[in-house]
Structure formats: structure tokens, C-alpha cells
Amino acid sequence: MNINKPTRYILVTIKYILIIVPLLYLAKIGLMIAFYKYNEHPNINPNPTDTLKIYGKTSFGKDCKLLFNTTYIPNNSLGVINSERDKVPATIKQDGTYEATIHKDHFKQIFTTWKMVSFSPEFQCPGYTQGGVAMVHLTDKSKATKVLIECVKEQWSSSMDRATIYNHVTCAYSSSNSAIGEVSNLQKTIEVNFIEKNGENDDNNTRSL
């Protein structure tokens, strides 16, 4: 069967398309896997410059240590989602004030940049583990410059085993906050104050899970 030139050209084009498209797809998958593996454990930036200072007062947990858990994700255009976390201790002074400095550019890679997207306070108290947390997200919109967080020591018992008691520190935003859970990416300082929730910081404050 004779095939004219235009028809032969179309058939050859379709043939190459059927070969090239799967190869491009496989190359994309391979690139995404390589990119993910490369950024799976980013390097710590030896010279961070983008800082966020957190300061305020705390009347909660005088026997506790205060830390801030930070979460970072990479900026990339391949749709790969990965995250890294860090812990930053706060310095608590005798007068009940504290401060902590977080580096928003804590992680660094050659082919991508990492950005901090959120942080949350953690009180490490003897005999207690962290329960509920008050997460603060960094956004492109300017929101709160001052945040009030209420914390309480609680004892939780299981409905299946009431003899087992779990000690937790639970923190939540105070109802007086006008802009809950959001801080501007451009902010350099944020005031976060901690208070005891209704003075319920005792061993009789027991709840059921």
C-alpha cells in the first residue's frame, strides 16, 4: 500500500510522540524523587540572618522549661512536600519575662530555599508531657503583634482504664485574642504572654479521655 508523504509524516510524528511522552514522564518522576531525596535532610544554615524574636511574660509553670517548636518547608515548583522541625529554647528571667530568637532561614540548600511556616510553644514540666498546643502560623498578611495563651496542667484518665492517669500540659489561645494563630512573615518581633488558665494548675484537675 502506497502512503503519501503527508500521511507518512503524520504517522512518524505520532510514533515519536508515543516514544517521547513516556520518557518525559519517567524523567519527571526521576527528577522529583532525586529532588525529594536531596532535600530530605537539608543543611543547617551556618549564617542565618532572618530572625524572629519572641518575648513576653509567663506566670505559668515556674518549674518548667519553655521551648518553641518550629516547622519549615522548602520552596520548590515540583510539588514535593517535605518538612523539617527544630526546637529553640527560651531564656526565662527571674522576673518572669522570657525571650527566644528563632531563625526563619535555619535551613539552607543549593537548589532551593526553606521557609518557616509555623511555631508552637512547649512547656517541659517535671512529670508532665505536652498535650494541646497553640500553633502560630506565618502568613503574608500582617496579623497579631501580641498573643495571649492560656496553659494548664491537667490529669487525664482513660475511659477504658481509669486507674491510669496521664499528666499533660495543655495550651490554647485566650478568647481575648483578636487575631488568633497568624503572624506576618515580615515581622521581626512578636509578644507572646502565657498565663495559667483560671488558676487550675493543681493535681485535682482531672479529665477523662
Secondary structure, 3 states (H helix, E strand, C coil): CCCCHHHHHHHHHHHHHHHHHHHHHHHHHHHHHHHHHHHCCCEECCCCCCEEEEEEEECCCCCCEEEEEEEEEEECCCCCCCCEEEEEECEECCCCEEEEEEECCCEECCCCEEEEEEEEEEEECCCCEECCCCCEEEECCCCCCEEEEEEEEEEEECCCCCCCEEEEEEEEECCCCCCCCEEECCCCEEEEEEEEHHHCCCCCCEEEC
